[in-house]
Amino acid sequence: MDPALLADMHRILSSHLLDVDRYTIHPGDLSWWLYHHDPRLPPLETRILGDAVAVFEPDAVEIDVFGGESRIGLLDAWTRKRHPTVGWVATADRDLTEALQARGLHPEGDATITFTRDVSPTGAAAPAGYTVRSLGGEEEAPSRRAASHAAFASTMDPPAHLERYLAFMRSPVYDRGRDLVAVAPGGTVASFLIWWPDAVTGIAQLEPVGTHPDHQGRGLGAAVFSRALADMRSAGMRVVRVCTDESRTGAVAFYQRLGFIPADRLRWWRAADR
């Protein structure tokens, strides 16, 4: 990825994070998508048009458009030749909703909930024997990978899964200080999250968040989040966001226990022939 192009996309996304009538992914989300992309799939492609950014799959299955009014133009350029899925459409986004309806698309499948909360402390602490800290470095990548693989029930071959994470760690968007983990008494990674800052708006994003199934139910996710909140406050963040699928009822309940409030529901729109 050309650093100048990535910086331009980050700037556009940041300028629309405070919009209340549409959903714009966080610049950190874009970094995660691009640099932690599934290697079994073709690399994602991106386009900029005016005040909008498009992210899409080369095989034309899905396009995501974010930003200002130019996102409709990006959608037009795509739908003239393809019958796509359009993702991350907020229920509050009347302009994009009307544009999709006019093109014969309709919402399908489960919604994704976007949550927000301020960065006030929670006071959650790690249980005895566990330590919350930043990831130590590449020597801990295998353990960090194993926790993620189990938490998300990944189907990726473990060696390829490790190479994926190592490539992400070596990328220009990675900051080890924001790759937070809870480490079990035996030294293995039990829980994890990465938080992404946006200095312009003071909005942070969580992506990803997870706990190894062998260590769930012990308050580790809350403890890692508590450390993240302290780091966010030190970095000047005001608000933190996170998204999860509505069908993941356990994750929804977890975020609500942490004080997150639903801000909007996001839907995927598809053509009738898909």
GUVO-500641 format. One line per 4 residues: number of its first residue (from 1); for each residue x, y, z of N, C-alpha, C, O, CB. Coordinates in steps of 0.1 Angstrom, whole numbers, plus 5000, padded with zeros to 4 digits. Glycine has a CB too. Example, Ala and Ser with C-alpha at 12.3 -4.5 7.8 and 13.67 -1.06 7.14 Angstrom:
REM GUVO-500641
1> 5132 4943 5078 5123 4955 5078 5132 4967 5078 5142 4967 5085 5113 4955 5090 ~ 5128 4978 5071 5137 4989 5071 5129 5000 5079 5134 5011 5080 5141 4994 5057
//
This chain:
REM GUVO-500641
1> 5008 4988 5000 5000 5000 5000 5009 5013 5000 5018 5014 5008 4990 5000 5012 ~ 5006 5022 4991 5013 5034 4990 5010 5042 5003 4999 5045 5006 5009 5042 4977 ~ 5021 5046 5011 5018 5053 5023 5010 5066 5021 5002 5070 5029 5031 5057 5030 ~ 5013 5073 5010 5005 5086 5007 4991 5083 5005 4982 5091 5010 5012 5093 4995
5> 4988 5072 4998 4974 5069 4995 4967 5065 5008 4955 5069 5010 4973 5058 4985 ~ 4973 5057 5016 4968 5053 5029 4965 5065 5038 4955 5066 5044 4977 5043 5036 ~ 4974 5075 5038 4972 5087 5046 4961 5095 5041 4953 5100 5049 4985 5095 5045 ~ 4959 5095 5028 4947 5103 5022 4934 5096 5026 4924 5102 5030 4948 5103 5007
9> 4934 5083 5026 4922 5075 5030 4919 5077 5045 4908 5079 5049 4923 5061 5026 ~ 4929 5076 5053 4928 5079 5067 4922 5093 5069 4913 5095 5078 4941 5077 5074 ~ 4927 5103 5062 4922 5117 5064 4907 5118 5061 4900 5124 5068 4930 5126 5055 ~ 4903 5112 5050 4889 5112 5046 4880 5105 5056 4870 5111 5060 4887 5106 5032
13> 4884 5093 5060 4876 5086 5070 4876 5094 5083 4865 5095 5089 4882 5072 5073 ~ 4887 5099 5088 4887 5107 5100 4877 5119 5100 4871 5122 5110 4901 5111 5104 ~ 4877 5125 5088 4868 5137 5087 4854 5134 5088 4845 5143 5089 4871 5144 5074 ~ 4850 5121 5087 4836 5118 5087 4832 5109 5099 4821 5104 5100 4832 5110 5074
17> 4841 5107 5108 4838 5098 5120 4827 5104 5129 4820 5097 5135 4851 5096 5128 ~ 4826 5117 5129 4816 5124 5137 4803 5125 5131 4793 5130 5137 4821 5137 5142 ~ 4801 5121 5118 4788 5122 5111 4778 5113 5118 4782 5102 5122 4790 5118 5096 ~ 4766 5118 5121 4756 5110 5128 4746 5104 5118 4738 5095 5123 4749 5119 5138
21> 4747 5107 5106 4737 5102 5096 4742 5092 5087 4736 5088 5077 4731 5114 5088 ~ 4754 5086 5090 4760 5075 5082 4770 5068 5090 4774 5073 5101 4766 5081 5069 ~ 4775 5057 5086 4786 5050 5093 4798 5051 5084 4798 5048 5072 4782 5035 5095 ~ 4809 5055 5091 4822 5055 5085 4832 5047 5093 4833 5048 5105 4828 5070 5083
25> 4839 5038 5086 4848 5029 5094 4860 5038 5099 4863 5049 5094 4854 5018 5085 ~ 4865 5034 5110 4876 5041 5116 4889 5039 5108 4890 5028 5102 4879 5036 5131 ~ 4898 5049 5107 4910 5046 5100 4918 5034 5104 4924 5027 5096 4919 5058 5102 ~ 4917 5031 5117 4923 5019 5122 4917 5006 5116 4924 4996 5114 4923 5018 5137
29> 4904 5006 5115 4897 4995 5108 4903 4993 5094 4905 4981 5090 4882 4997 5108 ~ 4904 5004 5087 4910 5002 5073 4923 4996 5073 4927 4987 5065 4910 5016 5066 ~ 4932 5001 5083 4945 4995 5084 4945 4980 5087 4952 4972 5081 4953 5002 5095 ~ 4936 4976 5096 4934 4962 5100 4930 4954 5088 4935 4943 5085 4924 4960 5111
33> 4920 4959 5080 4915 4952 5069 4926 4950 5058 4927 4939 5053 4903 4960 5062 ~ 4934 4960 5056 4944 4959 5045 4956 4951 5049 4961 4944 5041 4948 4973 5042 ~ 4960 4952 5062 4973 4946 5066 4971 4933 5073 4980 4926 5077 4981 4955 5074 ~ 4958 4929 5076 4955 4916 5083 4945 4908 5074 4937 4901 5079 4950 4918 5097
37> 4946 4911 5061 4936 4905 5052 4939 4890 5051 4951 4885 5051 4937 4911 5038 ~ 4929 4882 5049 4930 4867 5047 4938 4864 5035 4934 4868 5024 4916 4861 5047 ~ 4950 4858 5036 4958 4855 5024 4952 4845 5015 4957 4844 5003 4972 4850 5029 ~ 4942 4838 5019 4935 4829 5010 4926 4836 4999 4922 4831 4990 4926 4819 5018
41> 4924 4849 5002 4916 4858 4993 4925 4868 4985 4936 4871 4990 4905 4865 5001 ~ 4920 4872 4974 4928 4883 4967 4929 4895 4976 4920 4898 4984 4921 4886 4953 ~ 4940 4903 4974 4941 4915 4982 4929 4925 4980 4924 4926 4969 4954 4922 4979 ~ 4925 4932 4990 4915 4942 4988 4920 4954 4980 4932 4957 4980 4910 4947 5002
45> 4911 4960 4972 4914 4972 4965 4907 4984 4970 4896 4982 4977 4911 4970 4950 ~ 4912 4996 4968 4906 5008 4973 4905 5018 4962 4913 5018 4952 4914 5013 4985 ~ 4896 5028 4964 4894 5039 4955 4890 5051 4963 4884 5050 4973 4884 5036 4944 ~ 4895 5063 4958 4891 5076 4964 4884 5084 4953 4888 5084 4942 4903 5084 4970
49> 4872 5089 4957 4865 5099 4948 4861 5110 4957 4852 5109 4966 4853 5092 4941 ~ 4867 5122 4955 4863 5134 4963 4865 5131 4978 4876 5129 4983 4849 5138 4960 ~ 4853 5131 4985 4853 5130 4999 4849 5116 5004 4844 5114 5015 4844 5140 5006 ~ 4852 5106 4996 4847 5092 4999 4858 5082 4995 4866 5084 4987 4834 5089 4992
53> 4857 5071 5002 4866 5059 5000 4858 5047 4998 4848 5044 5004 4875 5058 5013 ~ 4862 5039 4988 4856 5026 4986 4866 5015 4988 4878 5017 4985 4851 5025 4971 ~ 4862 5004 4994 4870 4992 4997 4862 4981 4991 4850 4979 4993 4873 4990 5012 ~ 4869 4973 4982 4861 4962 4975 4870 4950 4972 4882 4951 4972 4855 4968 4962
57> 4863 4939 4970 4869 4927 4966 4870 4926 4951 4861 4930 4944 4861 4915 4971 ~ 4882 4922 4945 4884 4922 4931 4873 4914 4923 4870 4916 4912 4897 4917 4927 ~ 4868 4904 4930 4858 4895 4923 4844 4901 4923 4835 4895 4919 4858 4881 4929 ~ 4843 4913 4928 4831 4921 4927 4819 4916 4936 4808 4919 4934 4826 4922 4913
61> 4823 4908 4946 4812 4903 4955 4807 4914 4964 4795 4916 4966 4817 4891 4964 ~ 4816 4922 4970 4812 4933 4979 4820 4945 4977 4832 4945 4974 4814 4928 4994 ~ 4813 4957 4979 4819 4970 4979 4814 4977 4992 4803 4976 4995 4816 4978 4966 ~ 4823 4984 4998 4820 4992 5010 4823 5006 5007 4835 5009 5003 4827 4987 5023
65> 4814 5016 5009 4817 5030 5005 4815 5038 5018 4805 5037 5025 4807 5035 4994 ~ 4824 5047 5021 4824 5055 5033 4828 5069 5030 4835 5072 5020 4834 5049 5043 ~ 4823 5078 5038 4827 5092 5037 4815 5101 5034 4804 5100 5040 4837 5094 5026 ~ 4817 5111 5025 4807 5121 5022 4798 5118 5010 4796 5106 5007 4814 5134 5020
69> 4794 5128 5004 4784 5126 4993 4790 5119 4981 4782 5112 4974 4779 5140 4988 ~ 4803 5119 4979 4809 5112 4968 4807 5097 4969 4810 5090 4959 4823 5116 4966 ~ 4803 5092 4980 4802 5077 4981 4791 5072 4972 4791 5060 4968 4799 5073 4996 ~ 4781 5080 4969 4771 5076 4959 4777 5075 4945 4773 5066 4938 4759 5087 4959
73> 4786 5084 4942 4793 5083 4929 4802 5071 4928 4802 5064 4918 4802 5095 4927 ~ 4808 5067 4939 4816 5054 4939 4807 5043 4937 4810 5033 4930 4823 5053 4952 ~ 4795 5043 4943 4785 5032 4942 4780 5032 4927 4779 5021 4922 4773 5034 4951 ~ 4778 5043 4921 4773 5043 4907 4784 5037 4898 4780 5029 4889 4771 5058 4903
77> 4796 5041 4900 4807 5035 4891 4808 5020 4892 4812 5014 4883 4820 5042 4895 ~ 4804 5015 4904 4805 5001 4906 4793 4993 4900 4794 4983 4894 4807 4998 4921 ~ 4781 4998 4903 4769 4991 4900 4765 4992 4885 4757 4984 4881 4758 4996 4908 ~ 4772 5001 4878 4769 5001 4863 4773 4988 4856 4768 4984 4846 4776 5013 4857
81> 4784 4981 4862 4789 4969 4856 4787 4957 4864 4790 4946 4859 4804 4971 4853 ~ 4783 4958 4876 4783 4947 4885 4770 4947 4893 4762 4956 4894 4795 4947 4895 ~ 4767 4935 4899 4756 4934 4908 4761 4930 4922 4762 4919 4926 4745 4923 4903 ~ 4764 4940 4930 4772 4938 4942 4764 4936 4955 4752 4937 4955 4782 4949 4944
85> 4772 4932 4965 4768 4934 4979 4774 4947 4984 4786 4949 4981 4771 4922 4988 ~ 4766 4955 4991 4771 4967 4996 4771 4966 5012 4760 4964 5017 4764 4980 4991 ~ 4782 4967 5018 4782 4965 5033 4783 4977 5041 4785 4988 5036 4794 4956 5036 ~ 4781 4975 5054 4783 4986 5064 4773 4998 5062 4778 5009 5064 4797 4990 5064
89> 4761 4995 5059 4751 5006 5056 4743 5008 5069 4736 4999 5074 4742 5003 5044 ~ 4744 5020 5075 4737 5023 5087 4723 5026 5084 4719 5031 5074 4743 5036 5094 ~ 4714 5022 5094 4700 5024 5093 4697 5039 5092 4687 5043 5086 4692 5018 5104 ~ 4706 5048 5098 4704 5062 5098 4708 5069 5085 4705 5080 5083 4711 5068 5109
93> 4714 5061 5076 4719 5067 5063 4709 5067 5053 4708 5058 5044 4732 5059 5059 ~ 4700 5077 5052 4689 5078 5043 4694 5079 5029 4688 5073 5020 4680 5089 5047 ~ 4704 5087 5026 4709 5090 5013 4713 5077 5006 4710 5074 4995 4720 5100 5013 ~ 4722 5069 5013 4727 5057 5008 4716 5046 5007 4716 5039 4997 4739 5052 5016
97> 4707 5046 5016 4696 5037 5016 4687 5039 5004 4684 5030 4997 4688 5038 5029 ~ 4684 5052 5001 4676 5055 4989 4683 5052 4976 4677 5047 4967 4672 5070 4989 ~ 4696 5054 4976 4704 5051 4964 4704 5036 4962 4703 5031 4950 4718 5056 4965 ~ 4705 5028 4972 4705 5013 4971 4692 5008 4966 4691 4999 4958 4710 5007 4984
101> 4681 5013 4972 4668 5009 4968 4665 5013 4953 4659 5005 4946 4657 5016 4977 ~ 4670 5024 4949 4668 5028 4935 4675 5019 4925 4672 5018 4914 4673 5042 4933 ~ 4686 5012 4930 4693 5003 4922 4689 4988 4924 4696 4979 4919 4708 5004 4925 ~ 4678 4986 4930 4672 4973 4932 4679 4964 4942 4677 4952 4942 4673 4966 4919
105> 4686 4970 4952 4692 4962 4962 4683 4963 4975 4675 4972 4976 4706 4968 4966 ~ 4685 4953 4983 4677 4952 4995 4685 4946 5007 4694 4938 5004 4664 4944 4993 ~ 4682 4949 5019 4690 4944 5030 4687 4929 5033 4675 4925 5032 4687 4952 5043 ~ 4697 4922 5036 4696 4908 5039 4705 4904 5051 4715 4911 5054 4700 4900 5027
109> 4702 4893 5057 4711 4887 5067 4711 4895 5080 4703 4904 5082 4725 4887 5062 ~ 4719 4890 5089 4720 4896 5103 4726 4910 5102 4735 4913 5094 4728 4887 5112 ~ 4722 4918 5111 4728 4932 5113 4740 4931 5121 4742 4922 5129 4717 4942 5119 ~ 4748 4941 5120 4760 4944 5129 4757 4956 5137 4752 4966 5132 4773 4946 5120
113> 4759 4955 5150 4757 4966 5159 4770 4974 5161 4780 4967 5164 4751 4961 5173 ~ 4769 4987 5160 4781 4995 5164 4778 5001 5178 4768 5007 5180 4784 5006 5153 ~ 4787 4999 5187 4786 5004 5201 4796 5015 5203 4807 5016 5197 4789 4992 5211 ~ 4792 5024 5213 4802 5034 5217 4801 5036 5232 4791 5032 5238 4799 5048 5210
117> 4811 5041 5238 4811 5046 5252 4823 5055 5254 4832 5057 5245 4813 5033 5262 ~ 4823 5063 5265 4834 5072 5268 4845 5063 5274 4844 5051 5275 4830 5083 5278 ~ 4856 5070 5277 4868 5062 5281 4870 5063 5296 4882 5062 5301 4881 5068 5274 ~ 4860 5065 5303 4861 5065 5318 4865 5052 5323 4862 5042 5317 4847 5070 5324
121> 4872 5051 5334 4877 5038 5339 4866 5028 5343 4855 5032 5347 4886 5040 5351 ~ 4869 5016 5343 4860 5005 5347 4864 4999 5360 4856 4994 5368 4858 4994 5337 ~ 4877 5000 5363 4882 4994 5376 4884 4979 5375 4888 4973 5385 4873 4997 5387 ~ 4882 4973 5364 4883 4958 5362 4898 4954 5363 4907 4961 5357 4877 4953 5349
125> 4901 4944 5371 4915 4939 5373 4916 4925 5368 4906 4918 5369 4919 4941 5387 ~ 4928 4921 5365 4930 4907 5361 4929 4898 5373 4934 4902 5384 4944 4906 5354 ~ 4924 4886 5371 4924 4876 5382 4938 4872 5386 4948 4874 5379 4916 4864 5379 ~ 4940 4866 5398 4953 4863 5403 4960 4853 5394 4954 4844 5388 4951 4856 5417
129> 4973 4856 5391 4981 4848 5383 4982 4853 5369 4991 4849 5361 4976 4834 5383 ~ 4973 4862 5364 4973 4867 5351 4979 4881 5351 4978 4888 5360 4958 4867 5345 ~ 4985 4884 5340 4992 4897 5338 4987 4903 5325 4986 4897 5315 5007 4896 5338 ~ 4983 4916 5326 4979 4924 5314 4990 4933 5310 4995 4941 5318 4965 4932 5317
133> 4993 4932 5298 5005 4940 5293 5004 4941 5277 4995 4935 5271 5018 4935 5297 ~ 5014 4948 5271 5015 4948 5257 5022 4935 5253 5029 4929 5261 5023 4960 5252 ~ 5019 4930 5241 5026 4919 5235 5041 4921 5235 5046 4931 5232 5021 4915 5221 ~ 5048 4910 5239 5062 4911 5241 5070 4914 5228 5080 4920 5228 5068 4899 5247
137> 5065 4909 5217 5072 4910 5204 5069 4897 5196 5060 4890 5199 5087 4912 5206 ~ 5077 4895 5185 5075 4884 5176 5076 4871 5183 5071 4861 5178 5084 4885 5164 ~ 5084 4870 5193 5086 4857 5200 5073 4853 5206 5071 4841 5209 5096 4858 5211 ~ 5063 4862 5209 5050 4858 5215 5040 4857 5204 5028 4854 5207 5046 4868 5225
141> 5043 4859 5191 5033 4858 5180 5027 4844 5180 5015 4844 5178 5040 4861 5167 ~ 5034 4833 5181 5027 4820 5181 5016 4819 5191 5005 4813 5189 5037 4809 5183 ~ 5019 4824 5204 5009 4823 5214 4997 4832 5211 4985 4829 5214 5015 4826 5228 ~ 5000 4844 5207 4990 4854 5203 4981 4848 5192 4969 4850 5192 4996 4868 5199
145> 4987 4842 5182 4980 4836 5171 4971 4825 5176 4960 4824 5171 4990 4831 5161 ~ 4976 4817 5184 4968 4805 5189 4956 4810 5197 4945 4804 5195 4977 4796 5198 ~ 4957 4821 5204 4946 4826 5212 4935 4831 5202 4923 4829 5204 4950 4837 5221 ~ 4940 4838 5192 4930 4843 5182 4924 4832 5174 4912 4832 5171 4938 4853 5172
149> 4932 4822 5170 4927 4811 5162 4916 4804 5169 4905 4800 5163 4938 4801 5159 ~ 4918 4802 5182 4907 4795 5190 4895 4804 5193 4884 4799 5193 4914 4790 5204 ~ 4898 4817 5196 4887 4826 5200 4877 4827 5188 4865 4828 5191 4893 4839 5204 ~ 4882 4828 5176 4874 4830 5165 4871 4817 5156 4865 4818 5145 4880 4841 5156
153> 4875 4806 5162 4873 4793 5155 4877 4794 5141 4870 4790 5131 4858 4789 5156 ~ 4889 4799 5139 4895 4801 5125 4897 4787 5118 4900 4777 5124 4908 4808 5126 ~ 4894 4788 5105 4896 4776 5097 4910 4776 5089 4913 4767 5082 4885 4774 5086 ~ 4917 4787 5092 4930 4788 5085 4940 4778 5091 4940 4776 5103 4935 4803 5086
157> 4949 4773 5082 4960 4764 5086 4969 4772 5096 4973 4783 5093 4968 4759 5074 ~ 4972 4766 5108 4979 4774 5118 4992 4780 5113 4995 4791 5116 4983 4764 5129 ~ 5001 4773 5105 5013 4780 5100 5010 4792 5092 5017 4802 5093 5021 4770 5092 ~ 5000 4791 5083 4996 4803 5075 4990 4814 5084 4992 4826 5082 4985 4799 5064
161> 4983 4810 5094 4977 4819 5104 4988 4827 5111 4987 4839 5113 4968 4812 5114 ~ 4999 4820 5114 5010 4827 5121 5017 4836 5111 5020 4847 5115 5020 4816 5126 ~ 5019 4832 5099 5026 4841 5089 5017 4853 5087 5023 4864 5085 5028 4833 5076 ~ 5005 4852 5087 4996 4863 5086 4998 4873 5097 4999 4885 5095 4981 4859 5085
165> 4999 4868 5109 5000 4878 5121 5014 4884 5121 5016 4895 5124 4998 4870 5134 ~ 5024 4876 5117 5038 4881 5117 5039 4892 5106 5045 4903 5108 5048 4870 5114 ~ 5032 4890 5095 5032 4900 5084 5026 4913 5089 5030 4924 5086 5025 4895 5071 ~ 5015 4912 5097 5008 4923 5102 5017 4930 5112 5018 4943 5112 4995 4919 5109
169> 5024 4923 5121 5033 4929 5131 5044 4937 5124 5049 4946 5129 5039 4918 5140 ~ 5048 4932 5112 5059 4939 5105 5054 4950 5096 5063 4956 5089 5067 4929 5097 ~ 5042 4953 5096 5036 4963 5087 5038 4977 5093 5040 4978 5105 5021 4960 5084 ~ 5036 4987 5085 5038 5001 5090 5026 5006 5099 5028 5016 5106 5039 5011 5079
173> 5015 4998 5100 5004 5003 5108 5004 4997 5122 4996 5000 5131 4991 4999 5101 ~ 5013 4987 5124 5013 4980 5137 5021 4988 5148 5031 4994 5146 5020 4966 5135 ~ 5015 4988 5160 5021 4994 5172 5019 4984 5183 5008 4982 5188 5013 5008 5175 ~ 5031 4979 5187 5030 4968 5197 5024 4973 5210 5018 4965 5218 5044 4963 5200
177> 5026 4986 5213 5020 4991 5226 5005 4991 5226 5000 4991 5237 5025 5005 5227 ~ 4999 4990 5215 4984 4989 5215 4979 4975 5212 4967 4973 5211 4978 4998 5204 ~ 4988 4965 5211 4985 4951 5210 4985 4945 5224 4995 4940 5229 4995 4943 5200 ~ 4974 4946 5231 4973 4943 5245 4968 4929 5248 4960 4923 5240 4964 4952 5253
181> 4974 4922 5258 4971 4908 5261 4970 4906 5276 4976 4913 5284 4982 4899 5254 ~ 4963 4896 5279 4963 4890 5293 4970 4877 5292 4967 4868 5284 4948 4888 5299 ~ 4981 4875 5299 4990 4864 5299 4987 4855 5311 4986 4859 5322 5005 4868 5298 ~ 4985 4842 5308 4981 4832 5318 4994 4829 5327 5005 4832 5323 4976 4819 5312
185> 4992 4822 5338 5003 4819 5347 5014 4811 5340 5026 4812 5343 4999 4811 5359 ~ 5011 4803 5330 5021 4795 5323 5028 4803 5312 5037 4798 5305 5015 4783 5317 ~ 5024 4816 5309 5030 4824 5300 5023 4825 5286 5028 4832 5277 5044 4819 5298 ~ 5012 4818 5284 5005 4818 5272 4995 4830 5271 4990 4834 5281 4998 4805 5269
189> 4993 4835 5259 4983 4846 5257 4969 4840 5259 4965 4830 5252 4985 4852 5243 ~ 4961 4846 5268 4948 4841 5271 4937 4850 5265 4926 4845 5262 4946 4839 5286 ~ 4939 4863 5265 4930 4873 5260 4937 4884 5253 4949 4886 5255 4921 4878 5271 ~ 4930 4891 5244 4938 4901 5236 4928 4911 5231 4916 4909 5229 4945 4894 5224
193> 4934 4923 5227 4927 4933 5219 4937 4942 5214 4948 4944 5219 4916 4941 5228 ~ 4933 4949 5203 4941 4960 5197 4932 4972 5197 4920 4971 5193 4946 4956 5183 ~ 4937 4983 5201 4929 4996 5199 4936 5005 5190 4949 5005 5189 4927 5002 5213 ~ 4928 5012 5182 4933 5021 5172 4929 5036 5175 4917 5038 5178 4928 5017 5158
197> 4939 5045 5175 4935 5059 5179 4932 5067 5166 4937 5064 5155 4946 5066 5186 ~ 4924 5078 5168 4923 5088 5158 4925 5102 5165 4917 5106 5172 4909 5088 5150 ~ 4937 5108 5163 4941 5120 5170 4932 5132 5166 4930 5141 5175 4955 5123 5167 ~ 4926 5132 5155 4918 5143 5150 4905 5144 5158 4901 5155 5163 4915 5143 5135
201> 4898 5133 5159 4885 5133 5166 4885 5128 5180 4875 5130 5188 4875 5124 5158 ~ 4896 5122 5184 4896 5116 5198 4888 5103 5199 4884 5099 5210 4892 5126 5208 ~ 4885 5097 5188 4877 5084 5188 4887 5073 5186 4895 5073 5177 4867 5085 5176 ~ 4886 5063 5194 4894 5050 5193 4885 5039 5188 4872 5040 5190 4900 5047 5207
205> 4891 5029 5183 4883 5017 5178 4890 5005 5184 4902 5004 5185 4883 5017 5162 ~ 4882 4995 5187 4886 4982 5191 4885 4972 5179 4874 4971 5174 4879 4976 5204 ~ 4896 4966 5176 4896 4956 5165 4909 4949 5164 4919 4956 5160 4892 4963 5151 ~ 4910 4937 5168 4900 4927 5172 4900 4926 5188 4908 4932 5195 4902 4914 5166
209> 4890 4919 5193 4889 4916 5207 4885 4901 5209 4876 4896 5202 4878 4925 5214 ~ 4892 4894 5217 4889 4880 5219 4896 4874 5231 4905 4879 5237 4892 4872 5207 ~ 4890 4862 5235 4896 4854 5246 4896 4840 5242 4886 4835 5237 4888 4857 5260 ~ 4907 4833 5245 4908 4819 5242 4897 4811 5250 4895 4814 5262 4922 4813 5246
213> 4890 4802 5244 4879 4795 5251 4883 4789 5264 4875 4788 5273 4873 4784 5242 ~ 4895 4784 5265 4900 4778 5278 4901 4788 5289 4902 4784 5301 4914 4772 5276 ~ 4900 4801 5286 4902 4811 5297 4890 4820 5298 4891 4831 5305 4914 4819 5294 ~ 4879 4817 5291 4867 4826 5292 4860 4825 5305 4862 4815 5312 4858 4822 5281
217> 4852 4835 5309 4845 4835 5321 4853 4839 5333 4848 4837 5344 4839 4822 5323 ~ 4865 4845 5331 4873 4849 5343 4875 4864 5344 4883 4868 5352 4887 4842 5342 ~ 4869 4871 5335 4870 4886 5335 4882 4891 5328 4886 4902 5330 4871 4890 5349 ~ 4889 4883 5320 4901 4887 5313 4898 4898 5303 4906 4907 5301 4908 4875 5307
221> 4887 4896 5295 4884 4906 5285 4882 4920 5291 4886 4930 5286 4872 4902 5277 ~ 4875 4920 5303 4873 4933 5310 4886 4939 5315 4887 4951 5315 4863 4930 5321 ~ 4895 4930 5319 4907 4935 5325 4916 4941 5314 4922 4951 5316 4915 4923 5332 ~ 4917 4934 5302 4924 4940 5291 4918 4953 5286 4925 4962 5283 4925 4929 5279
225> 4905 4953 5286 4898 4966 5282 4901 4977 5291 4903 4988 5287 4883 4963 5281 ~ 4901 4974 5304 4904 4984 5314 4918 4990 5312 4920 5002 5313 4904 4978 5329 ~ 4928 4982 5309 4941 4987 5305 4941 4995 5293 4947 5006 5292 4951 4975 5303 ~ 4933 4991 5283 4932 4998 5270 4926 5012 5273 4930 5022 5267 4923 4991 5260
229> 4916 5013 5282 4909 5026 5285 4920 5036 5291 4920 5047 5287 4898 5024 5294 ~ 4928 5031 5300 4938 5039 5306 4948 5044 5295 4951 5056 5295 4946 5031 5317 ~ 4952 5036 5286 4961 5040 5275 4954 5050 5266 4960 5059 5261 4965 5028 5267 ~ 4941 5048 5263 4933 5057 5255 4933 5071 5261 4935 5081 5254 4919 5052 5252
233> 4930 5071 5274 4929 5084 5281 4943 5091 5280 4943 5104 5278 4925 5083 5295 ~ 4954 5084 5282 4967 5090 5281 4970 5095 5267 4977 5105 5265 4978 5080 5285 ~ 4964 5089 5257 4966 5093 5243 4956 5104 5239 4957 5108 5227 4965 5081 5234 ~ 4947 5109 5248 4938 5120 5244 4925 5115 5238 4918 5123 5232 4945 5129 5235
237> 4922 5102 5238 4910 5097 5233 4898 5101 5242 4899 5102 5254 4910 5082 5230 ~ 4886 5103 5236 4874 5107 5243 4864 5095 5243 4856 5093 5253 4868 5119 5238 ~ 4863 5089 5232 4853 5079 5229 4859 5066 5223 4869 5067 5216 4842 5085 5219 ~ 4853 5055 5226 4858 5042 5219 4846 5036 5213 4835 5035 5219 4865 5033 5230
241> 4848 5030 5201 4838 5023 5194 4842 5008 5192 4854 5004 5192 4836 5029 5180 ~ 4832 5000 5190 4834 4986 5186 4822 4981 5179 4811 4985 5181 4837 4977 5199 ~ 4824 4971 5170 4813 4965 5163 4812 4950 5165 4823 4944 5167 4814 4968 5148 ~ 4800 4944 5165 4799 4930 5165 4786 4926 5159 4776 4934 5159 4800 4924 5180
245> 4785 4914 5154 4773 4909 5147 4762 4908 5158 4764 4903 5169 4775 4896 5140 ~ 4750 4911 5154 4738 4910 5163 4736 4896 5168 4731 4893 5179 4726 4915 5156 ~ 4740 4886 5159 4738 4872 5162 4748 4867 5173 4745 4856 5179 4739 4864 5150 ~ 4758 4874 5175 4768 4870 5185 4764 4876 5199 4769 4885 5204 4783 4876 5181
249> 4754 4869 5204 4747 4874 5216 4757 4875 5228 4755 4884 5236 4735 4865 5220 ~ 4766 4866 5229 4776 4866 5240 4784 4879 5239 4787 4885 5249 4785 4854 5239 ~ 4789 4882 5227 4797 4894 5225 4789 4907 5228 4794 4916 5234 4803 4895 5211 ~ 4776 4907 5223 4767 4918 5226 4766 4920 5241 4767 4932 5246 4754 4916 5219
253> 4763 4910 5248 4762 4911 5263 4775 4915 5269 4775 4923 5279 4757 4897 5269 ~ 4786 4910 5264 4799 4914 5270 4801 4929 5268 4805 4936 5278 4811 4907 5263 ~ 4799 4935 5256 4801 4949 5255 4792 4957 5263 4795 4968 5268 4800 4953 5240 ~ 4779 4953 5264 4770 4960 5272 4774 4960 5287 4772 4970 5294 4756 4954 5271
257> 4780 4949 5292 4785 4949 5306 4796 4959 5307 4799 4964 5318 4790 4934 5309 ~ 4804 4961 5297 4815 4971 5298 4810 4985 5296 4819 4994 5297 4825 4968 5287 ~ 4798 4987 5295 4792 5001 5294 4790 5006 5280 4787 5018 5279 4801 5010 5302 ~ 4792 4998 5270 4789 5003 5257 4774 5004 5254 4766 4996 5260 4795 4993 5246
261> 4771 5014 5246 4757 5016 5242 4755 5015 5227 4763 5020 5220 4752 5031 5247 ~ 4745 5008 5222 4743 5007 5208 4741 5020 5202 4733 5028 5206 4731 4998 5205 ~ 4748 5023 5191 4747 5036 5184 4740 5035 5171 4733 5044 5167 4761 5041 5181 ~ 4741 5023 5164 4734 5021 5151 4735 5006 5148 4743 4999 5153 4740 5030 5140
265> 4727 5003 5138 4727 4989 5132 4731 4990 5118 4726 4999 5110 4713 4982 5134 ~ 4740 4982 5114 4746 4982 5100 4741 4970 5093 4740 4959 5098 4761 4982 5100 ~ 4737 4972 5080 4731 4961 5072 4739 4959 5059 4746 4968 5055 4716 4963 5069 ~ 4738 4947 5053 4744 4944 5040 4733 4943 5030 4722 4937 5032 4752 4931 5041
269> 4734 4951 5019 4724 4952 5009 4729 4943 4997 4740 4944 4993 4722 4966 5005 ~ 4720 4936 4991 4723 4927 4980 4713 4929 4968 4701 4932 4971 4724 4912 4984 ~ 4718 4926 4956 4709 4926 4945 4700 4913 4946 4704 4903 4952 4717 4926 4932 ~ 4688 4914 4940 4679 4903 4940 4684 4890 4934 4680 4879 4938 4666 4907 4933
273> 4693 4891 4925 4698 4879 4918 4710 4873 4925 4717 4864 4920 4702 4882 4904 ~ 4714 4878 4937 4726 4872 4944 4721 4862 4955 4729 4856 4962 4734 4883 4951
//
